[in-house]
Amino acid sequence: MERVTIKLFFSDKIIFLSALAGLVGNIAVWATAISFYRKAKEAQVFLHYSVHLGVDLTGDKGRIFYLPSLGFLILLVNLVLAYLIFLKEKNLSRIAVISVFWLEMFILGDILFLSFLNF
C-alpha cells in the first residue's frame, strides 16, 4: 500500500478548499454556540423542535455544545478516511471532505434556529 503525504493530500484544490471551508464552518458553529450559551438566561433551554410536536426536548444550556463537538468529530473522521482512501478513490475522498462543509452548515442552521426559538 502506497503512502500518501499530507502535502499531496492537501495539494488537491477541491480537498484543500473543502477542508478549509469545513473548518471555518466549525469555527462559526462554535462561535454561535458560545453566543447562545452566554445569551441564555435560564438554565433550561429548548434543544429540539419538530413540526409535528413542537418543542420536544429541553435541557441544560451546556448541552448546546454537543452539536459543535459532534461536527468537529465528524470533520476529523471524514478527513482521516478521505486521507486513507485518497490514492485509490480520489473522487470518494473529495466527496467525504465536501460533505463535512455541508454538515457544518446544517449544524450552524440548527443552532441559529434554536437561538431564534429560545430568545
Residue frames relative to the residue before (quaternion, step in Angstrom):
aa qw qx qy qz dx dy dz
M 1.0000 0.0000 0.0000 0.0000 0.00 0.00 0.00
E 0.3576 -0.7496 0.5253 0.1849 3.52 -0.77 1.07
R 0.3687 -0.7374 0.5263 0.2083 3.56 -0.98 0.86
V 0.2826 -0.7359 0.5954 0.1555 3.51 -1.11 0.77
T 0.3286 -0.7261 0.5604 0.2253 3.57 -0.89 0.83
I 0.6233 -0.5355 0.4165 0.3890 3.53 -1.22 0.49
K 0.6332 0.5471 -0.3295 0.4373 3.56 1.01 -0.84
L 0.6612 0.4947 -0.3013 0.4768 3.59 0.98 -0.86
F 0.6359 0.5430 -0.3208 0.4448 3.56 0.98 -0.87
F 0.7653 0.3607 -0.1987 0.4946 3.58 0.80 -0.98
S 0.5098 0.6173 -0.4444 0.4019 3.62 1.21 0.08
D 0.5405 0.5595 -0.4052 0.4802 3.58 1.27 -0.24
K 0.4264 -0.7545 0.4384 0.2382 3.58 -0.46 1.22
I 0.6328 0.5325 -0.3407 0.4472 3.58 0.99 -0.77
I 0.6743 0.4820 -0.2933 0.4763 3.56 0.91 -0.89
F 0.6604 0.5148 -0.3196 0.4436 3.58 0.87 -0.89
L 0.7088 0.4561 -0.2726 0.4640 3.59 0.78 -1.00
S 0.6535 0.5060 -0.3187 0.4640 3.59 1.01 -0.75
A 0.6499 0.5012 -0.3172 0.4751 3.59 0.98 -0.80
L 0.6445 0.5133 -0.3132 0.4723 3.56 1.00 -0.83
A 0.6614 0.4943 -0.3047 0.4747 3.59 0.94 -0.87
G 0.6373 0.5223 -0.3232 0.4654 3.59 1.03 -0.74
L 0.6583 0.4991 -0.3044 0.4742 3.56 1.00 -0.82
V 0.6454 0.4950 -0.3171 0.4878 3.59 0.96 -0.82
G 0.6303 0.5296 -0.3257 0.4650 3.59 1.04 -0.77
N 0.6600 0.4974 -0.3133 0.4680 3.58 0.97 -0.81
I 0.6201 0.5221 -0.3403 0.4765 3.59 1.05 -0.70
A 0.6411 0.5088 -0.3210 0.4765 3.61 1.01 -0.77
V 0.6296 0.5240 -0.3320 0.4678 3.59 1.03 -0.76
W 0.6579 0.4988 -0.3119 0.4701 3.59 0.92 -0.87
A 0.6518 0.5145 -0.3194 0.4565 3.61 0.93 -0.86
T 0.6619 0.4955 -0.3040 0.4733 3.58 0.98 -0.82
A 0.6471 0.5138 -0.3185 0.4646 3.59 1.00 -0.79
I 0.6460 0.5038 -0.3216 0.4749 3.60 0.99 -0.79
S 0.6338 0.5190 -0.3225 0.4743 3.58 1.02 -0.80
F 0.6234 0.5347 -0.3219 0.4711 3.58 1.01 -0.87
Y 0.6702 0.5149 -0.2948 0.4459 3.58 0.87 -1.00
R 0.6898 0.4816 -0.2812 0.4618 3.57 0.93 -0.89
K 0.6725 0.5050 -0.2986 0.4512 3.60 1.04 -0.73
A 0.5992 0.5990 -0.3629 0.3879 3.57 1.10 -0.70
K 0.2536 -0.7801 0.5591 0.1204 3.55 -0.64 1.15
E 0.7038 0.4319 -0.2424 0.5093 3.56 1.07 -0.78
A 0.5252 -0.6147 0.4798 0.3408 3.57 -1.20 0.49
Q 0.7283 0.3472 -0.2018 0.5552 3.57 1.14 -0.69
V 0.0091 -0.7940 0.6072 -0.0264 3.56 -0.90 0.97
F 0.5600 -0.5585 0.4758 0.3848 3.56 -1.30 0.24
L 0.1361 -0.8222 0.5511 0.0430 3.57 -0.81 1.02
H 0.7988 0.0860 -0.0656 0.5919 3.59 1.19 -0.29
Y 0.0698 -0.7746 0.6285 0.0043 3.51 -1.10 0.80
S 0.0353 -0.7743 0.6306 0.0393 3.56 -1.01 0.82
V 0.6110 -0.5844 0.3956 0.3587 3.54 -1.14 0.65
H 0.7082 0.4805 -0.2671 0.4430 3.57 0.94 -0.85
L 0.8115 0.2813 -0.1226 0.4974 3.59 0.89 -0.89
G 0.4443 -0.6613 0.4792 0.3683 3.58 1.19 -0.34
V 0.7745 -0.2335 0.2118 0.5484 3.57 -1.01 -0.80
D 0.0123 0.8303 -0.5559 0.0384 3.57 -0.60 1.10
L 0.7582 0.2258 -0.2015 0.5776 3.60 1.23 0.26
T 0.0158 0.7541 -0.6561 0.0261 3.52 -0.87 1.03
G 0.1282 0.8000 -0.5786 0.0935 3.53 -1.17 0.48
D 0.7510 -0.3662 0.3043 0.4575 3.49 -1.39 -0.10
K 0.5462 -0.6539 0.4135 0.3212 3.57 -0.93 0.87
G 0.5780 0.5951 -0.3742 0.4144 3.61 1.16 -0.39
R 0.5785 0.6019 -0.3755 0.4025 3.60 1.20 -0.40
I 0.4875 0.6528 -0.4409 0.3766 3.60 1.24 -0.15
F 0.6278 0.5556 -0.3328 0.4318 3.61 1.19 -0.47
Y 0.4606 0.6614 -0.4617 0.3705 3.60 1.23 -0.01
L 0.6511 0.5465 -0.3203 0.4180 3.59 0.97 -0.83
P 0.7127 0.4131 -0.2964 0.4832 3.65 0.70 -0.87
S 0.6074 0.5473 -0.3593 0.4499 3.60 1.08 -0.61
L 0.6562 0.4966 -0.3021 0.4812 3.56 0.95 -0.87
G 0.6376 0.5314 -0.3200 0.4568 3.59 1.00 -0.81
F 0.6713 0.4844 -0.3018 0.4728 3.58 0.95 -0.83
L 0.6304 0.5301 -0.3307 0.4607 3.59 1.02 -0.77
I 0.6651 0.4841 -0.2997 0.4833 3.58 0.94 -0.86
L 0.6017 0.5508 -0.3537 0.4576 3.60 1.05 -0.71
L 0.6818 0.4847 -0.2896 0.4652 3.58 0.88 -0.92
V 0.6672 0.5027 -0.3053 0.4571 3.59 0.87 -0.94
N 0.6740 0.4898 -0.3038 0.4620 3.60 0.88 -0.86
L 0.6430 0.5113 -0.3306 0.4647 3.59 0.99 -0.74
V 0.6557 0.4991 -0.3158 0.4704 3.59 0.95 -0.82
L 0.6666 0.4890 -0.3058 0.4722 3.59 0.92 -0.87
A 0.6426 0.5156 -0.3216 0.4666 3.58 0.98 -0.81
Y 0.6334 0.5292 -0.3193 0.4656 3.57 1.03 -0.79
L 0.6884 0.5054 -0.2848 0.4354 3.58 0.91 -0.93
I 0.7633 0.3546 -0.1970 0.5029 3.61 1.04 -0.70
F 0.3381 0.8058 -0.4526 0.1774 3.58 1.30 -0.03
L 0.7211 0.4527 -0.2773 0.4451 3.62 0.74 -0.93
K 0.7095 0.4569 -0.2685 0.4645 3.59 0.97 -0.79
E 0.8110 0.0866 0.0088 0.5785 3.57 0.89 -0.96
K 0.1474 -0.8347 0.5268 0.0636 3.55 0.29 1.26
N 0.6750 0.4963 -0.3052 0.4526 3.61 0.91 -0.84
L 0.6421 0.5019 -0.3236 0.4806 3.59 1.00 -0.76
S 0.6105 0.5456 -0.3327 0.4679 3.54 1.10 -0.72
R 0.6544 0.5050 -0.3035 0.4740 3.57 0.98 -0.84
I 0.6463 0.5197 -0.3206 0.4576 3.58 0.95 -0.86
A 0.6332 0.5385 -0.3312 0.4465 3.59 0.98 -0.81
V 0.7003 0.4529 -0.2756 0.4779 3.57 0.95 -0.85
I 0.6329 0.5260 -0.3330 0.4603 3.60 1.00 -0.76
S 0.6373 0.5519 -0.3323 0.4229 3.59 0.98 -0.81
V 0.5838 0.5824 -0.3743 0.4241 3.59 1.12 -0.58
F 0.6309 0.5342 -0.3374 0.4503 3.58 0.94 -0.83
W 0.6934 0.4713 -0.2865 0.4637 3.58 0.85 -0.95
L 0.6011 0.5432 -0.3554 0.4662 3.58 1.06 -0.65
E 0.6577 0.5065 -0.3104 0.4632 3.58 0.91 -0.89
M 0.6427 0.5166 -0.3285 0.4606 3.61 1.02 -0.72
F 0.6412 0.5049 -0.3217 0.4802 3.59 1.03 -0.73
I 0.6476 0.5010 -0.3206 0.4763 3.59 0.97 -0.79
L 0.6290 0.5251 -0.3298 0.4689 3.59 1.00 -0.79
G 0.6502 0.5075 -0.3085 0.4738 3.58 0.97 -0.85
D 0.6353 0.5329 -0.3239 0.4555 3.57 1.01 -0.78
I 0.6869 0.4650 -0.2909 0.4768 3.60 0.86 -0.89
L 0.6307 0.5171 -0.3416 0.4671 3.60 1.02 -0.70
F 0.6473 0.5023 -0.3206 0.4753 3.59 1.01 -0.78
L 0.6481 0.5034 -0.3229 0.4715 3.60 0.97 -0.76
S 0.6084 0.5314 -0.3474 0.4761 3.60 1.10 -0.64
F 0.6441 0.5150 -0.3080 0.4744 3.56 0.97 -0.88
L 0.6747 0.5106 -0.2835 0.4512 3.57 0.96 -0.90
N 0.7384 0.4392 -0.2261 0.4590 3.58 0.97 -0.83
F 0.7867 0.3052 -0.1669 0.5100 3.60 1.01 -0.64
